[in-house]
Amino acid sequence: MSVVLLARAKEVRDEGSIIEIVIWELSEPLPPSTHCYRYRLYYGSGGASRVRYDNERGKGDHRHIGEQEEDYVFTTLEQLIEDFRRDVENWR
C-alpha cells in the first residue's frame, strides 16, 4: 500500500493547549473505512486529550470527546476538519 502525507500541522496555543492535524492519502481504504485516507486530529491541554478524531484498521472512523468514544461518519476531508474544529471550539 502506498501512502502520501497530505497535511501535517501542529499549533501550540498561548494557554498551552495543542492542536495537531495529520492526514495521509492511501492507495486503498484502511478497513473498515471505505475512503482512502488515514487521519489523526488532536486537541489536548494539560497533558490530556480533549478532542480526537482518527481511524485505524479494524476500528474505522471514530472520535473521542473527553472520555467518550463514538463512531464518526466520514464524508469529505473538508467536513472532517470542520467537524473537528467545531468540537474543539465547543470544548473550549
C-alpha atoms as an extended CHARMM CRD file, in Angstrom:
* protein
*
        92  EXT
         1         1  MET       CA              0.0000000000        0.0000000000        0.0000000000  PROA      1               0.0000000000
         2         2  SER       CA              1.3770000000        3.4180000000       -0.8970000000  PROA      2               0.0000000000
         3         3  VAL       CA              0.9720000000        6.3320000000        1.4830000000  PROA      3               0.0000000000
         4         4  VAL       CA              1.2990000000       10.0750000000        0.7580000000  PROA      4               0.0000000000
         5         5  LEU       CA              1.3630000000       12.6840000000        3.5090000000  PROA      5               0.0000000000
         6         6  LEU       CA             -1.2190000000       15.3520000000        2.6050000000  PROA      6               0.0000000000
         7         7  ALA       CA             -1.1060000000       17.5530000000        5.7030000000  PROA      7               0.0000000000
         8         8  ARG       CA              0.8190000000       17.9010000000        8.9280000000  PROA      8               0.0000000000
         9         9  ALA       CA              0.3090000000       20.8920000000       11.1920000000  PROA      9               0.0000000000
        10        10  LYS       CA              0.8290000000       21.4860000000       14.8810000000  PROA      10              0.0000000000
        11        11  GLU       CA             -0.1500000000       24.5800000000       16.8260000000  PROA      11              0.0000000000
        12        12  VAL       CA              0.7480000000       25.2320000000       20.4510000000  PROA      12              0.0000000000
        13        13  ARG       CA             -1.5570000000       27.9230000000       21.7700000000  PROA      13              0.0000000000
        14        14  ASP       CA             -0.6650000000       30.5720000000       24.3410000000  PROA      14              0.0000000000
        15        15  GLU       CA             -2.5650000000       28.8100000000       27.1220000000  PROA      15              0.0000000000
        16        16  GLY       CA             -0.5910000000       25.6080000000       26.4250000000  PROA      16              0.0000000000
        17        17  SER       CA             -3.1960000000       23.6300000000       24.5100000000  PROA      17              0.0000000000
        18        18  ILE       CA             -2.1210000000       21.7470000000       21.3820000000  PROA      18              0.0000000000
        19        19  ILE       CA             -3.9070000000       21.2190000000       18.0740000000  PROA      19              0.0000000000
        20        20  GLU       CA             -2.3760000000       18.7180000000       15.6620000000  PROA      20              0.0000000000
        21        21  ILE       CA             -3.6880000000       17.5730000000       12.2840000000  PROA      21              0.0000000000
        22        22  VAL       CA             -2.0830000000       14.7610000000       10.2700000000  PROA      22              0.0000000000
        23        23  ILE       CA             -3.6940000000       13.3630000000        7.0990000000  PROA      23              0.0000000000
        24        24  TRP       CA             -2.3640000000       10.7290000000        4.6940000000  PROA      24              0.0000000000
        25        25  GLU       CA             -3.7720000000        9.5580000000        1.3720000000  PROA      25              0.0000000000
        26        26  LEU       CA             -3.6820000000        5.7880000000        0.8990000000  PROA      26              0.0000000000
        27        27  SER       CA             -3.7260000000        3.7610000000       -2.3030000000  PROA      27              0.0000000000
        28        28  GLU       CA             -6.5750000000        1.6800000000       -0.8520000000  PROA      28              0.0000000000
        29        29  PRO       CA             -9.0180000000        2.0020000000        2.0680000000  PROA      29              0.0000000000
        30        30  LEU       CA             -7.9990000000        1.0000000000        5.5790000000  PROA      30              0.0000000000
        31        31  PRO       CA            -10.7910000000       -1.4520000000        6.5730000000  PROA      31              0.0000000000
        32        32  PRO       CA            -13.4650000000       -0.9570000000        7.7270000000  PROA      32              0.0000000000
        33        33  SER       CA            -13.2390000000        2.6000000000        6.3050000000  PROA      33              0.0000000000
        34        34  THR       CA            -14.3280000000        2.9170000000        2.6740000000  PROA      34              0.0000000000
        35        35  HSD       CA            -12.3120000000        6.0600000000        1.8200000000  PROA      35              0.0000000000
        36        36  CYS       CA             -8.5890000000        6.2670000000        1.0180000000  PROA      36              0.0000000000
        37        37  TYR       CA             -7.4550000000        8.4700000000        3.9070000000  PROA      37              0.0000000000
        38        38  ARG       CA             -5.8470000000        7.8810000000        7.2530000000  PROA      38              0.0000000000
        39        39  TYR       CA             -6.0070000000       10.7350000000        9.7200000000  PROA      39              0.0000000000
        40        40  ARG       CA             -5.2910000000       11.8800000000       13.2380000000  PROA      40              0.0000000000
        41        41  LEU       CA             -6.7280000000       15.1650000000       14.5180000000  PROA      41              0.0000000000
        42        42  TYR       CA             -5.9160000000       16.0260000000       18.1160000000  PROA      42              0.0000000000
        43        43  TYR       CA             -6.7330000000       18.7390000000       20.6240000000  PROA      43              0.0000000000
        44        44  GLY       CA             -5.3790000000       18.4760000000       24.1320000000  PROA      44              0.0000000000
        45        45  SER       CA             -4.4270000000       20.5380000000       27.1350000000  PROA      45              0.0000000000
        46        46  GLY       CA             -2.7410000000       19.8610000000       30.4330000000  PROA      46              0.0000000000
        47        47  GLY       CA             -1.4040000000       16.5720000000       29.0650000000  PROA      47              0.0000000000
        48        48  ALA       CA             -4.9110000000       15.2140000000       28.4370000000  PROA      48              0.0000000000
        49        49  SER       CA             -6.6700000000       14.5060000000       25.1590000000  PROA      49              0.0000000000
        50        50  ARG       CA             -9.8490000000       16.5890000000       24.9100000000  PROA      50              0.0000000000
        51        51  VAL       CA            -10.9490000000       16.0080000000       21.2900000000  PROA      51              0.0000000000
        52        52  ARG       CA             -9.5040000000       13.4170000000       18.9160000000  PROA      52              0.0000000000
        53        53  TYR       CA            -10.6160000000       12.1400000000       15.5250000000  PROA      53              0.0000000000
        54        54  ASP       CA             -8.8760000000        9.1510000000       13.9780000000  PROA      54              0.0000000000
        55        55  ASN       CA             -9.3020000000        5.9760000000       12.0110000000  PROA      55              0.0000000000
        56        56  GLU       CA             -7.4190000000        2.7430000000       12.3500000000  PROA      56              0.0000000000
        57        57  ARG       CA             -7.5350000000       -0.7400000000       10.9000000000  PROA      57              0.0000000000
        58        58  GLY       CA            -10.3130000000       -2.7800000000       12.4730000000  PROA      58              0.0000000000
        59        59  LYS       CA            -11.8860000000        0.1900000000       14.2210000000  PROA      59              0.0000000000
        60        60  GLY       CA            -12.6950000000        2.6130000000       11.4020000000  PROA      60              0.0000000000
        61        61  ASP       CA            -13.6560000000        6.2600000000       11.6600000000  PROA      61              0.0000000000
        62        62  HSD       CA            -14.3520000000        7.4750000000       15.1820000000  PROA      62              0.0000000000
        63        63  ARG       CA            -13.9100000000       10.4150000000       17.5010000000  PROA      63              0.0000000000
        64        64  HSD       CA            -13.1470000000       10.9270000000       21.1630000000  PROA      64              0.0000000000
        65        65  ILE       CA            -14.7490000000       13.7980000000       23.0610000000  PROA      65              0.0000000000
        66        66  GLY       CA            -13.2830000000       13.7690000000       26.5480000000  PROA      66              0.0000000000
        67        67  GLU       CA            -13.6590000000       10.1900000000       27.7680000000  PROA      67              0.0000000000
        68        68  GLN       CA            -16.4650000000        9.3630000000       25.3060000000  PROA      68              0.0000000000
        69        69  GLU       CA            -15.7250000000        7.4820000000       22.0730000000  PROA      69              0.0000000000
        70        70  GLU       CA            -18.2300000000        7.2970000000       19.2320000000  PROA      70              0.0000000000
        71        71  ASP       CA            -18.3710000000        6.3350000000       15.5750000000  PROA      71              0.0000000000
        72        72  TYR       CA            -17.8260000000        9.1250000000       13.0650000000  PROA      72              0.0000000000
        73        73  VAL       CA            -19.3720000000        9.1840000000        9.5790000000  PROA      73              0.0000000000
        74        74  PHE       CA            -16.6430000000       10.3830000000        7.2130000000  PROA      74              0.0000000000
        75        75  THR       CA            -17.8530000000       12.2770000000        4.1310000000  PROA      75              0.0000000000
        76        76  THR       CA            -15.0180000000       14.5840000000        2.9920000000  PROA      76              0.0000000000
        77        77  LEU       CA            -11.7280000000       15.8960000000        4.3470000000  PROA      77              0.0000000000
        78        78  GLU       CA            -13.2050000000       19.3870000000        4.4730000000  PROA      78              0.0000000000
        79        79  GLN       CA            -16.1400000000       18.2030000000        6.5870000000  PROA      79              0.0000000000
        80        80  LEU       CA            -13.7980000000       16.2130000000        8.8460000000  PROA      80              0.0000000000
        81        81  ILE       CA            -11.7430000000       19.3280000000        9.6100000000  PROA      81              0.0000000000
        82        82  GLU       CA            -14.8510000000       21.4700000000       10.0600000000  PROA      82              0.0000000000
        83        83  ASP       CA            -16.3860000000       18.9540000000       12.4980000000  PROA      83              0.0000000000
        84        84  PHE       CA            -13.1170000000       18.7170000000       14.4320000000  PROA      84              0.0000000000
        85        85  ARG       CA            -12.7640000000       22.4980000000       14.7150000000  PROA      85              0.0000000000
        86        86  ARG       CA            -16.3780000000       22.8250000000       15.8760000000  PROA      86              0.0000000000
        87        87  ASP       CA            -15.8490000000       20.1890000000       18.5880000000  PROA      87              0.0000000000
        88        88  VAL       CA            -12.6530000000       21.9400000000       19.7320000000  PROA      88              0.0000000000
        89        89  GLU       CA            -14.4900000000       25.2660000000       19.9960000000  PROA      89              0.0000000000
        90        90  ASN       CA            -17.3500000000       23.6080000000       21.8940000000  PROA      90              0.0000000000
        91        91  TRP       CA            -14.8570000000       22.0670000000       24.3340000000  PROA      91              0.0000000000
        92        92  ARG       CA            -13.1310000000       25.4010000000       24.9910000000  PROA      92              0.0000000000
